[in-house]
Amino acid sequence: MIFDESTLINQMYYGGTELTKNSSAKFQLDCDRVEVSSDDALTKLSAIFGLLGCEEEIAKSVSNHLVDSSLSGVESHGVMRALQYVKQFQSGFMKPDATPQIVTCDNGWEAVDGGGGVGIPAMELAYERGMLQARKKGVSVVAVRNVGHTGRIGAYADVAAEKGFMTICMGGGNRKIWRQVAPYGGAKALYPTNPWAIGMPGGNDDPVVVDFATSKIAGGWLYAARLAGAQLPEGYIIDSNGNPTTDPEDYFNGGAILPAGEHKGYGLGLLAEIVADALLGEPTTEGNWLIIVLDIEAIQSRSAYSRAIADILTEVRECPPAPGFERVEIPGQLSRNHKRQCDGIVAVPEHTWQQICEIYTELSEGIDRSDDKTNEHKAP
């Protein structure tokens, strides 16, 4: 049995359903679903996080982010992540009552301390602060430290780009806990999957946003493959001797994930590790992040920028599609199209929504299942 990436995460969170792939290279989950209004999903998730000890604004922030990711078609970082956060709050890996704080630093940069909580509110605060300072100075640099999972980092870049800011974000540094990815030419894992997100305003069009891990496959897929007894596609991992393998057990027995794009992904992942650890200090909780924010109008007039990017995007859209593709997509466009088509309805896999409802009921009734390992997910 060979599973693609989306099938693997599906085995872990969606109860073992199947997937198909459309011509736009988007995976579609073929399973029974429950249609939930975004308002109902927000209410349920906010209540769960509140019952676990999150302040009301933190609970709303995290819930909004997860629901928005599901509406955007990014299920791996959407409503299903609530299951991970519940386990990490209950185990003490993340602190539910944490509130991010701004730390004013000298020499033109600032930092946000997440207090050991979920990283979504800290990232939102960091981007807000970065935009405020960049509007005043043209450019700003903000670090985020002491946080758990930060959600879909492309979402923050998208918001900033809508407001006229270019942003570059990179994260990592936690190689002492998660040695997952081998360097190009290396035979063992040295650092985590270290993602990047870069966003540019679209002028009169939608923003252009890229959001990617620097590894060929995210760590969570490997846990899911192991649980499902599935083989990975060729070219994703190596065993403890550096030999290619498709067996996820080889990864857990000293193997490694290969970098995306060979030496290119290796270089980006290594830079993120250096920045997150050597520059920002040894990470606590999950990892450290660095965000660079640039006000486009500090360099170019809005009108000139809009004309130039319109020409660029028009050329891209008019490129003839290769066999098997309907069109050339602008990065970030598929997610925005998905959100517009959803009309405020989240089609949640039935298995996922059932677990969320059970968690809500148990928390409301004071039932403690913090020792239950079901759906525990520690890898980013």
C-alpha atoms as a printed R data frame, in Angstrom:
    type eleno elety resid chain resno       x      y       z
1   ATOM     1    CA   MET     A     1   0.000  0.000   0.000
2   ATOM     2    CA   ILE     A     2   1.477  3.363  -1.046
3   ATOM     3    CA   PHE     A     3  -0.019  6.591   0.277
4   ATOM     4    CA   ASP     A     4   0.601 10.154  -0.847
5   ATOM     5    CA   GLU     A     5   1.105 12.887   1.775
6   ATOM     6    CA   SER     A     6  -2.536 13.856   2.136
7   ATOM     7    CA   THR     A     7  -3.581 10.226   2.526
8   ATOM     8    CA   LEU     A     8  -1.116  9.802   5.373
9   ATOM     9    CA   ILE     A     9  -2.427 12.701   7.426
10  ATOM    10    CA   ASN     A    10  -5.906 11.465   6.577
11  ATOM    11    CA   GLN     A    11  -5.202  8.122   8.246
12  ATOM    12    CA   MET     A    12  -4.298  9.952  11.427
13  ATOM    13    CA   TYR     A    13  -7.091 12.485  11.653
14  ATOM    14    CA   TYR     A    14  -9.876 11.442   9.307
15  ATOM    15    CA   GLY     A    15 -10.456  7.786  10.118
16  ATOM    16    CA   GLY     A    16  -8.871  6.131   7.084
17  ATOM    17    CA   THR     A    17 -10.755  7.543   4.107
18  ATOM    18    CA   GLU     A    18  -9.481  7.929   0.549
19  ATOM    19    CA   LEU     A    19  -8.285 10.839  -1.564
20  ATOM    20    CA   THR     A    20  -8.393 11.812  -5.206
21  ATOM    21    CA   LYS     A    21  -6.308 14.435  -6.977
22  ATOM    22    CA   ASN     A    22  -7.724 16.984  -9.403
23  ATOM    23    CA   SER     A    23  -6.046 18.656 -12.371
24  ATOM    24    CA   SER     A    24  -5.023 21.656 -10.270
25  ATOM    25    CA   ALA     A    25  -2.818 19.396  -8.112
26  ATOM    26    CA   LYS     A    26  -5.121 19.848  -5.119
27  ATOM    27    CA   PHE     A    27  -6.019 16.831  -3.019
28  ATOM    28    CA   GLN     A    28  -9.671 16.100  -2.370
29  ATOM    29    CA   LEU     A    29 -10.698 14.053   0.633
30  ATOM    30    CA   ASP     A    30 -13.160 11.356  -0.428
31  ATOM    31    CA   CYS     A    31 -15.063 10.745   2.809
32  ATOM    32    CA   ASP     A    32 -18.287 11.451   4.631
33  ATOM    33    CA   ARG     A    33 -18.408 15.090   5.686
34  ATOM    34    CA   VAL     A    34 -20.451 17.277   7.976
35  ATOM    35    CA   GLU     A    35 -21.273 20.750   6.708
36  ATOM    36    CA   VAL     A    36 -20.738 23.178   9.560
37  ATOM    37    CA   SER     A    37 -21.220 26.917   9.365
38  ATOM    38    CA   SER     A    38 -18.061 28.848  10.128
39  ATOM    39    CA   ASP     A    39 -19.904 30.525  13.018
40  ATOM    40    CA   ASP     A    40 -20.802 27.157  14.559
41  ATOM    41    CA   ALA     A    41 -17.250 25.871  14.137
42  ATOM    42    CA   LEU     A    42 -15.845 29.028  15.733
43  ATOM    43    CA   THR     A    43 -18.258 28.744  18.646
44  ATOM    44    CA   LYS     A    44 -17.379 25.092  19.289
45  ATOM    45    CA   LEU     A    45 -13.613 25.533  19.054
46  ATOM    46    CA   SER     A    46 -13.611 28.725  21.117
47  ATOM    47    CA   ALA     A    47 -15.576 26.949  23.828
48  ATOM    48    CA   ILE     A    48 -13.124 24.031  23.861
49  ATOM    49    CA   PHE     A    49 -10.076 26.272  24.178
50  ATOM    50    CA   GLY     A    50 -11.828 28.347  26.820
51  ATOM    51    CA   LEU     A    51 -12.639 25.248  28.851
52  ATOM    52    CA   LEU     A    52  -8.971 24.270  28.649
53  ATOM    53    CA   GLY     A    53  -7.953 27.585  30.202
54  ATOM    54    CA   CYS     A    54  -7.362 29.975  27.293
55  ATOM    55    CA   GLU     A    55  -8.407 33.588  27.708
56  ATOM    56    CA   GLU     A    56 -11.406 34.531  25.582
57  ATOM    57    CA   GLU     A    57  -9.424 36.582  23.041
58  ATOM    58    CA   ILE     A    58  -6.791 33.855  22.696
59  ATOM    59    CA   ALA     A    59  -9.467 31.197  22.188
60  ATOM    60    CA   LYS     A    60 -11.120 33.324  19.489
61  ATOM    61    CA   SER     A    61  -7.805 34.060  17.766
62  ATOM    62    CA   VAL     A    62  -6.825 30.403  17.540
63  ATOM    63    CA   SER     A    63 -10.306 29.297  16.469
64  ATOM    64    CA   ASN     A    64 -10.546 31.969  13.771
65  ATOM    65    CA   HIS     A    65  -7.196 30.913  12.361
66  ATOM    66    CA   LEU     A    66  -8.099 27.214  12.216
67  ATOM    67    CA   VAL     A    67 -11.505 27.812  10.654
68  ATOM    68    CA   ASP     A    68 -10.028 30.221   8.107
69  ATOM    69    CA   SER     A    69  -7.458 27.597   7.115
70  ATOM    70    CA   SER     A    70 -10.216 25.042   6.545
71  ATOM    71    CA   LEU     A    71 -12.222 27.560   4.522
72  ATOM    72    CA   SER     A    72  -9.073 28.192   2.484
73  ATOM    73    CA   GLY     A    73  -8.759 24.492   1.669
74  ATOM    74    CA   VAL     A    74  -5.693 23.911   3.871
75  ATOM    75    CA   GLU     A    75  -7.146 21.087   5.956
76  ATOM    76    CA   SER     A    76  -3.773 20.031   7.380
77  ATOM    77    CA   HIS     A    77  -3.677 23.329   9.312
78  ATOM    78    CA   GLY     A    78  -7.399 23.775   9.778
79  ATOM    79    CA   VAL     A    79 -10.074 22.554  12.177
80  ATOM    80    CA   MET     A    80  -8.345 19.192  12.592
81  ATOM    81    CA   ARG     A    81  -5.439 20.914  14.369
82  ATOM    82    CA   ALA     A    82  -7.739 21.506  17.336
83  ATOM    83    CA   LEU     A    83  -7.185 17.836  18.203
84  ATOM    84    CA   GLN     A    84  -3.431 18.423  18.408
85  ATOM    85    CA   TYR     A    85  -3.771 21.609  20.452
86  ATOM    86    CA   VAL     A    86  -6.101 19.942  22.964
87  ATOM    87    CA   LYS     A    87  -3.561 17.180  23.599
88  ATOM    88    CA   GLN     A    88  -0.680 19.642  23.880
89  ATOM    89    CA   PHE     A    89  -2.578 21.859  26.311
90  ATOM    90    CA   GLN     A    90  -3.560 18.868  28.428
91  ATOM    91    CA   SER     A    91  -0.040 17.409  28.453
92  ATOM    92    CA   GLY     A    92   1.556 20.711  29.436
93  ATOM    93    CA   PHE     A    93   3.560 21.024  26.217
94  ATOM    94    CA   MET     A    94   1.726 24.328  25.610
95  ATOM    95    CA   LYS     A    95   0.303 26.641  28.277
96  ATOM    96    CA   PRO     A    96  -3.373 27.470  27.661
97  ATOM    97    CA   ASP     A    97  -3.313 30.598  29.837
98  ATOM    98    CA   ALA     A    98  -0.294 32.164  28.094
99  ATOM    99    CA   THR     A    99  -0.606 35.659  26.611
100 ATOM   100    CA   PRO     A   100   1.995 36.936  24.124
101 ATOM   101    CA   GLN     A   101   3.941 40.008  25.170
102 ATOM   102    CA   ILE     A   102   5.923 42.568  23.166
103 ATOM   103    CA   VAL     A   103   9.546 42.886  24.229
104 ATOM   104    CA   THR     A   104  11.009 46.184  23.063
105 ATOM   105    CA   CYS     A   105  14.593 45.717  21.956
106 ATOM   106    CA   ASP     A   106  17.370 48.085  20.977
107 ATOM   107    CA   ASN     A   107  19.115 48.425  17.621
108 ATOM   108    CA   GLY     A   108  15.964 48.599  15.513
109 ATOM   109    CA   TRP     A   109  14.289 45.268  16.162
110 ATOM   110    CA   GLU     A   110  11.682 43.861  18.515
111 ATOM   111    CA   ALA     A   111  10.525 40.500  19.830
112 ATOM   112    CA   VAL     A   112   7.314 38.827  20.925
113 ATOM   113    CA   ASP     A   113   7.437 36.297  23.768
114 ATOM   114    CA   GLY     A   114   4.637 33.758  23.388
115 ATOM   115    CA   GLY     A   115   4.807 32.644  27.018
116 ATOM   116    CA   GLY     A   116   4.903 28.973  26.045
117 ATOM   117    CA   GLY     A   117   1.409 29.062  24.565
118 ATOM   118    CA   VAL     A   118   0.062 28.234  21.121
119 ATOM   119    CA   GLY     A   119   1.918 30.369  18.600
120 ATOM   120    CA   ILE     A   120  -0.984 31.799  16.589
121 ATOM   121    CA   PRO     A   121  -1.716 34.849  18.800
122 ATOM   122    CA   ALA     A   122   2.012 35.564  19.079
123 ATOM   123    CA   MET     A   123   2.445 35.514  15.305
124 ATOM   124    CA   GLU     A   124  -0.552 37.793  14.827
125 ATOM   125    CA   LEU     A   125   0.874 40.240  17.349
126 ATOM   126    CA   ALA     A   126   4.314 40.101  15.721
127 ATOM   127    CA   TYR     A   127   2.951 40.865  12.259
128 ATOM   128    CA   GLU     A   128   0.806 43.701  13.616
129 ATOM   129    CA   ARG     A   129   3.824 45.169  15.375
130 ATOM   130    CA   GLY     A   130   6.005 44.679  12.318
131 ATOM   131    CA   MET     A   131   3.543 46.502  10.076
132 ATOM   132    CA   LEU     A   132   3.205 49.363  12.558
133 ATOM   133    CA   GLN     A   133   6.966 49.880  12.708
134 ATOM   134    CA   ALA     A   134   7.457 49.433   8.959
135 ATOM   135    CA   ARG     A   135   4.828 52.087   8.273
136 ATOM   136    CA   LYS     A   136   6.899 54.484  10.366
137 ATOM   137    CA   LYS     A   137  10.403 53.447   9.299
138 ATOM   138    CA   GLY     A   138   9.971 51.638   5.981
139 ATOM   139    CA   VAL     A   139  11.230 48.308   7.312
140 ATOM   140    CA   SER     A   140  11.061 46.359  10.569
141 ATOM   141    CA   VAL     A   141  12.319 43.107  12.050
142 ATOM   142    CA   VAL     A   142  10.392 41.130  14.674
143 ATOM   143    CA   ALA     A   143  11.343 37.879  16.386
144 ATOM   144    CA   VAL     A   144   8.868 35.402  17.895
145 ATOM   145    CA   ARG     A   145  10.088 33.161  20.715
146 ATOM   146    CA   ASN     A   146   8.766 30.684  23.257
147 ATOM   147    CA   VAL     A   147   5.752 29.484  21.273
148 ATOM   148    CA   GLY     A   148   4.022 26.258  20.318
149 ATOM   149    CA   HIS     A   149   2.538 25.515  16.895
150 ATOM   150    CA   THR     A   150   2.110 28.711  14.881
151 ATOM   151    CA   GLY     A   151  -0.568 27.547  12.464
152 ATOM   152    CA   ARG     A   152  -0.523 28.367   8.746
153 ATOM   153    CA   ILE     A   153   2.202 30.990   8.408
154 ATOM   154    CA   GLY     A   154   1.076 31.949   4.918
155 ATOM   155    CA   ALA     A   155  -2.108 33.370   6.455
156 ATOM   156    CA   TYR     A   156  -0.159 36.107   8.235
157 ATOM   157    CA   ALA     A   157   1.746 36.977   5.066
158 ATOM   158    CA   ASP     A   158  -1.547 37.231   3.184
159 ATOM   159    CA   VAL     A   159  -3.026 39.712   5.672
160 ATOM   160    CA   ALA     A   160   0.114 41.860   5.583
161 ATOM   161    CA   ALA     A   161   0.244 41.829   1.784
162 ATOM   162    CA   GLU     A   162  -3.371 42.993   1.614
163 ATOM   163    CA   LYS     A   163  -2.272 46.033   3.641
164 ATOM   164    CA   GLY     A   164   0.647 46.866   1.355
165 ATOM   165    CA   PHE     A   165   3.554 45.079   3.036
166 ATOM   166    CA   MET     A   166   6.106 42.611   1.755
167 ATOM   167    CA   THR     A   167   6.997 40.048   4.433
168 ATOM   168    CA   ILE     A   168   9.564 37.297   4.808
169 ATOM   169    CA   CYS     A   169   9.160 34.767   7.621
170 ATOM   170    CA   MET     A   170  11.326 31.795   8.534
171 ATOM   171    CA   GLY     A   171  11.230 29.446  11.498
172 ATOM   172    CA   GLY     A   172  13.132 26.597  13.097
173 ATOM   173    CA   GLY     A   173  15.860 26.036  15.663
174 ATOM   174    CA   ASN     A   174  14.421 23.042  17.521
175 ATOM   175    CA   ARG     A   175  16.798 20.433  16.139
176 ATOM   176    CA   LYS     A   176  17.588 19.115  19.632
177 ATOM   177    CA   ILE     A   177  14.027 17.764  19.861
178 ATOM   178    CA   TRP     A   178  13.095 17.173  16.206
179 ATOM   179    CA   ARG     A   179  16.011 16.044  14.068
180 ATOM   180    CA   GLN     A   180  13.987 15.278  10.978
181 ATOM   181    CA   VAL     A   181  15.712 16.469   7.796
182 ATOM   182    CA   ALA     A   182  19.081 15.431   6.376
183 ATOM   183    CA   PRO     A   183  21.270 18.050   4.718
184 ATOM   184    CA   TYR     A   184  21.830 17.598   0.990
185 ATOM   185    CA   GLY     A   185  24.415 14.840   0.623
186 ATOM   186    CA   GLY     A   186  24.068 13.838   4.287
187 ATOM   187    CA   ALA     A   187  23.085 10.462   5.724
188 ATOM   188    CA   LYS     A   188  21.306 11.466   8.934
189 ATOM   189    CA   ALA     A   189  18.709 13.948  10.188
190 ATOM   190    CA   LEU     A   190  20.029 17.216  11.624
191 ATOM   191    CA   TYR     A   191  17.214 19.778  11.823
192 ATOM   192    CA   PRO     A   192  13.392 20.208  11.593
193 ATOM   193    CA   THR     A   193  11.304 20.988   8.499
194 ATOM   194    CA   ASN     A   194  11.925 24.754   8.950
195 ATOM   195    CA   PRO     A   195   9.238 26.512   6.862
196 ATOM   196    CA   TRP     A   196   9.294 29.855   5.073
197 ATOM   197    CA   ALA     A   197   6.502 32.218   4.040
198 ATOM   198    CA   ILE     A   198   6.943 35.195   1.713
199 ATOM   199    CA   GLY     A   199   4.146 37.562   0.767
200 ATOM   200    CA   MET     A   200   3.932 40.399  -1.763
201 ATOM   201    CA   PRO     A   201   1.049 42.838  -2.327
202 ATOM   202    CA   GLY     A   202  -0.805 42.137  -5.561
203 ATOM   203    CA   GLY     A   203  -1.435 45.760  -6.490
204 ATOM   204    CA   ASN     A   204  -4.968 45.753  -7.853
205 ATOM   205    CA   ASP     A   205  -4.952 41.945  -7.739
206 ATOM   206    CA   ASP     A   206  -4.814 39.436  -4.881
207 ATOM   207    CA   PRO     A   207  -1.537 39.069  -2.955
208 ATOM   208    CA   VAL     A   208   1.157 36.648  -4.070
209 ATOM   209    CA   VAL     A   209   2.026 34.359  -1.141
210 ATOM   210    CA   VAL     A   210   4.290 31.319  -0.923
211 ATOM   211    CA   ASP     A   211   4.310 29.116   2.192
212 ATOM   212    CA   PHE     A   212   6.437 25.968   2.223
213 ATOM   213    CA   ALA     A   213   8.423 23.537   4.343
214 ATOM   214    CA   THR     A   214  12.046 23.049   3.318
215 ATOM   215    CA   SER     A   215  11.684 19.258   3.441
216 ATOM   216    CA   LYS     A   216  10.114 16.971   0.853
217 ATOM   217    CA   ILE     A   217   7.440 15.877   3.312
218 ATOM   218    CA   ALA     A   218   6.186 17.235   6.627
219 ATOM   219    CA   GLY     A   219   6.939 15.309   9.804
220 ATOM   220    CA   GLY     A   220   3.288 14.601  10.581
221 ATOM   221    CA   TRP     A   221   2.884 12.464   7.470
222 ATOM   222    CA   LEU     A   222   5.499 10.044   8.774
223 ATOM   223    CA   TYR     A   223   3.651  9.459  12.045
224 ATOM   224    CA   ALA     A   224   0.476  8.872  10.074
225 ATOM   225    CA   ALA     A   225   2.186  6.478   7.659
226 ATOM   226    CA   ARG     A   226   3.494  4.461  10.572
227 ATOM   227    CA   LEU     A   227   0.036  4.209  12.146
228 ATOM   228    CA   ALA     A   228  -1.516  3.238   8.823
229 ATOM   229    CA   GLY     A   229   1.122  0.638   7.967
230 ATOM   230    CA   ALA     A   230   1.691  2.509   4.723
231 ATOM   231    CA   GLN     A   231   4.696  2.914   2.460
232 ATOM   232    CA   LEU     A   232   5.860  6.363   1.386
233 ATOM   233    CA   PRO     A   233   6.472  7.436  -2.205
234 ATOM   234    CA   GLU     A   234  10.024  6.949  -3.428
235 ATOM   235    CA   GLY     A   235  12.471  9.785  -2.936
236 ATOM   236    CA   TYR     A   236  11.095 11.168   0.332
237 ATOM   237    CA   ILE     A   237  13.187  9.540   3.076
238 ATOM   238    CA   ILE     A   238  16.417  7.645   3.712
239 ATOM   239    CA   ASP     A   239  17.293  4.974   6.282
240 ATOM   240    CA   SER     A   240  19.957  5.181   9.007
241 ATOM   241    CA   ASN     A   241  22.673  4.317   6.468
242 ATOM   242    CA   GLY     A   242  21.617  7.035   4.054
243 ATOM   243    CA   ASN     A   243  19.975  4.627   1.612
244 ATOM   244    CA   PRO     A   244  16.654  5.457  -0.100
245 ATOM   245    CA   THR     A   245  13.631  3.764   1.465
246 ATOM   246    CA   THR     A   246   9.848  3.929   1.435
247 ATOM   247    CA   ASP     A   247   9.301  2.326   4.861
248 ATOM   248    CA   PRO     A   248   8.422  4.916   7.552
249 ATOM   249    CA   GLU     A   249   9.880  2.589  10.204
250 ATOM   250    CA   ASP     A   250  13.290  3.270   8.682
251 ATOM   251    CA   TYR     A   251  12.796  6.955   9.423
252 ATOM   252    CA   PHE     A   252  11.934  6.278  13.072
253 ATOM   253    CA   ASN     A   253  14.941  3.964  13.376
254 ATOM   254    CA   GLY     A   254  17.479  6.693  12.647
255 ATOM   255    CA   GLY     A   255  16.504  7.727   9.136
256 ATOM   256    CA   ALA     A   256  15.746 11.172   7.768
257 ATOM   257    CA   ILE     A   257  13.525 13.191   5.445
258 ATOM   258    CA   LEU     A   258  15.211 14.541   2.331
259 ATOM   259    CA   PRO     A   259  15.286 18.294   1.673
260 ATOM   260    CA   ALA     A   260  12.896 19.770  -0.886
261 ATOM   261    CA   GLY     A   261  14.647 20.673  -4.105
262 ATOM   262    CA   GLU     A   262  17.844 18.944  -2.985
263 ATOM   263    CA   HIS     A   263  20.541 21.601  -2.327
264 ATOM   264    CA   LYS     A   264  18.026 24.452  -2.600
265 ATOM   265    CA   GLY     A   265  15.744 23.240   0.181
266 ATOM   266    CA   TYR     A   266  18.808 22.286   2.209
267 ATOM   267    CA   GLY     A   267  20.174 25.814   1.982
268 ATOM   268    CA   LEU     A   268  16.890 27.434   2.979
269 ATOM   269    CA   GLY     A   269  16.366 24.991   5.851
270 ATOM   270    CA   LEU     A   270  19.890 25.478   7.168
271 ATOM   271    CA   LEU     A   271  19.585 29.272   7.031
272 ATOM   272    CA   ALA     A   272  16.313 29.108   8.974
273 ATOM   273    CA   GLU     A   273  17.981 26.910  11.608
274 ATOM   274    CA   ILE     A   274  20.912 29.295  11.967
275 ATOM   275    CA   VAL     A   275  18.632 32.322  12.255
276 ATOM   276    CA   ALA     A   276  16.237 30.660  14.705
277 ATOM   277    CA   ASP     A   277  18.938 29.300  17.019
278 ATOM   278    CA   ALA     A   278  22.296 31.053  16.602
279 ATOM   279    CA   LEU     A   279  20.749 34.492  16.060
280 ATOM   280    CA   LEU     A   280  17.591 34.371  18.198
281 ATOM   281    CA   GLY     A   281  18.818 32.070  20.974
282 ATOM   282    CA   GLU     A   282  18.022 28.485  21.904
283 ATOM   283    CA   PRO     A   283  14.297 27.862  21.329
284 ATOM   284    CA   THR     A   284  11.837 26.801  23.998
285 ATOM   285    CA   THR     A   285   8.536 24.985  23.346
286 ATOM   286    CA   GLU     A   286   8.514 24.453  19.542
287 ATOM   287    CA   GLY     A   287  10.771 26.946  17.757
288 ATOM   288    CA   ASN     A   288  11.755 30.541  17.029
289 ATOM   289    CA   TRP     A   289  10.709 32.767  14.137
290 ATOM   290    CA   LEU     A   290  12.070 35.840  12.387
291 ATOM   291    CA   ILE     A   291   9.791 38.182  10.430
292 ATOM   292    CA   ILE     A   292  10.991 40.971   8.127
293 ATOM   293    CA   VAL     A   293   8.370 43.535   7.097
294 ATOM   294    CA   LEU     A   294   8.815 46.092   4.307
295 ATOM   295    CA   ASP     A   295   6.406 48.893   3.408
296 ATOM   296    CA   ILE     A   296   6.224 48.781  -0.394
297 ATOM   297    CA   GLU     A   297   5.677 52.548  -0.580
298 ATOM   298    CA   ALA     A   298   9.001 53.154   1.148
299 ATOM   299    CA   ILE     A   299  10.648 52.031  -2.109
300 ATOM   300    CA   GLN     A   300   8.102 52.373  -4.898
301 ATOM   301    CA   SER     A   301   4.928 54.374  -5.437
302 ATOM   302    CA   ARG     A   302   1.764 52.321  -5.123
303 ATOM   303    CA   SER     A   303   0.679 53.174  -8.681
304 ATOM   304    CA   ALA     A   304   4.017 52.216 -10.264
305 ATOM   305    CA   TYR     A   305   4.158 48.981  -8.271
306 ATOM   306    CA   SER     A   306   0.583 48.084  -9.228
307 ATOM   307    CA   ARG     A   307   1.275 48.604 -12.940
308 ATOM   308    CA   ALA     A   308   4.440 46.512 -12.850
309 ATOM   309    CA   ILE     A   309   3.015 43.576 -10.913
310 ATOM   310    CA   ALA     A   310  -0.088 43.571 -13.130
311 ATOM   311    CA   ASP     A   311   2.167 43.031 -16.162
312 ATOM   312    CA   ILE     A   312   4.061 40.236 -14.409
313 ATOM   313    CA   LEU     A   313   0.941 38.375 -13.260
314 ATOM   314    CA   THR     A   314  -0.712 38.755 -16.669
315 ATOM   315    CA   GLU     A   315   2.287 37.089 -18.318
316 ATOM   316    CA   VAL     A   316   2.139 34.231 -15.827
317 ATOM   317    CA   ARG     A   317  -1.592 33.665 -16.303
318 ATOM   318    CA   GLU     A   318  -1.230 33.721 -20.096
319 ATOM   319    CA   CYS     A   319   1.464 31.043 -20.064
320 ATOM   320    CA   PRO     A   320   0.141 27.936 -21.886
321 ATOM   321    CA   PRO     A   321  -0.519 25.125 -19.389
322 ATOM   322    CA   ALA     A   322   1.582 21.980 -19.481
323 ATOM   323    CA   PRO     A   323  -0.113 18.616 -20.113
324 ATOM   324    CA   GLY     A   324  -2.224 17.640 -17.122
325 ATOM   325    CA   PHE     A   325  -2.781 21.228 -15.959
326 ATOM   326    CA   GLU     A   326  -5.746 23.482 -16.622
327 ATOM   327    CA   ARG     A   327  -3.835 26.735 -16.122
328 ATOM   328    CA   VAL     A   328  -0.847 28.299 -14.405
329 ATOM   329    CA   GLU     A   329  -1.887 29.419 -10.927
330 ATOM   330    CA   ILE     A   330  -0.551 32.389  -8.985
331 ATOM   331    CA   PRO     A   331   0.742 31.235  -5.558
332 ATOM   332    CA   GLY     A   332  -2.024 31.613  -2.983
333 ATOM   333    CA   GLN     A   333  -4.823 31.821  -5.541
334 ATOM   334    CA   LEU     A   334  -6.194 28.315  -5.047
335 ATOM   335    CA   SER     A   335  -6.726 28.942  -1.338
336 ATOM   336    CA   ARG     A   336  -8.488 32.243  -1.973
337 ATOM   337    CA   ASN     A   337 -10.722 30.682  -4.619
338 ATOM   338    CA   HIS     A   338 -11.620 27.860  -2.240
339 ATOM   339    CA   LYS     A   339 -12.573 30.324   0.488
340 ATOM   340    CA   ARG     A   340 -14.797 32.334  -1.846
341 ATOM   341    CA   GLN     A   341 -16.585 29.211  -3.024
342 ATOM   342    CA   CYS     A   342 -17.215 27.906   0.504
343 ATOM   343    CA   ASP     A   343 -19.644 30.714   1.318
344 ATOM   344    CA   GLY     A   344 -18.944 30.411   5.038
345 ATOM   345    CA   ILE     A   345 -19.463 26.627   5.202
346 ATOM   346    CA   VAL     A   346 -16.748 24.284   6.477
347 ATOM   347    CA   ALA     A   347 -17.116 20.735   5.161
348 ATOM   348    CA   VAL     A   348 -15.410 18.896   8.015
349 ATOM   349    CA   PRO     A   349 -14.681 15.159   7.726
350 ATOM   350    CA   GLU     A   350 -17.254 13.386   9.874
351 ATOM   351    CA   HIS     A   351 -14.610 11.536  11.903
352 ATOM   352    CA   THR     A   352 -12.853 14.794  12.793
353 ATOM   353    CA   TRP     A   353 -16.016 16.656  13.764
354 ATOM   354    CA   GLN     A   354 -17.197 13.711  15.861
355 ATOM   355    CA   GLN     A   355 -13.966 13.810  17.872
356 ATOM   356    CA   ILE     A   356 -14.250 17.578  18.350
357 ATOM   357    CA   CYS     A   357 -17.829 17.255  19.598
358 ATOM   358    CA   GLU     A   358 -16.811 14.465  21.974
359 ATOM   359    CA   ILE     A   359 -13.992 16.606  23.367
360 ATOM   360    CA   TYR     A   360 -16.403 19.498  23.895
361 ATOM   361    CA   THR     A   361 -18.863 17.243  25.743
362 ATOM   362    CA   GLU     A   362 -16.157 15.695  27.919
363 ATOM   363    CA   LEU     A   363 -14.653 19.058  28.842
364 ATOM   364    CA   SER     A   364 -18.089 20.479  29.598
365 ATOM   365    CA   GLU     A   365 -18.797 17.531  31.888
366 ATOM   366    CA   GLY     A   366 -15.353 17.650  33.519
367 ATOM   367    CA   ILE     A   367 -14.067 14.358  32.097
368 ATOM   368    CA   ASP     A   368 -10.238 14.267  32.024
369 ATOM   369    CA   ARG     A   369  -8.700 12.315  29.146
370 ATOM   370    CA   SER     A   370  -5.319 14.016  29.204
371 ATOM   371    CA   ASP     A   371  -3.524 10.651  29.320
372 ATOM   372    CA   ASP     A   372  -5.259  9.425  26.154
373 ATOM   373    CA   LYS     A   373  -2.683  9.205  23.341
374 ATOM   374    CA   THR     A   374  -5.280  9.189  20.559
375 ATOM   375    CA   ASN     A   375  -4.391 11.702  17.819
376 ATOM   376    CA   GLU     A   376  -1.317 12.914  19.680
377 ATOM   377    CA   HIS     A   377   0.758 14.805  17.146
378 ATOM   378    CA   LYS     A   378   4.068 16.314  18.172
379 ATOM   379    CA   ALA     A   379   5.770 16.899  14.847
380 ATOM   380    CA   PRO     A   380   5.247 20.176  12.974
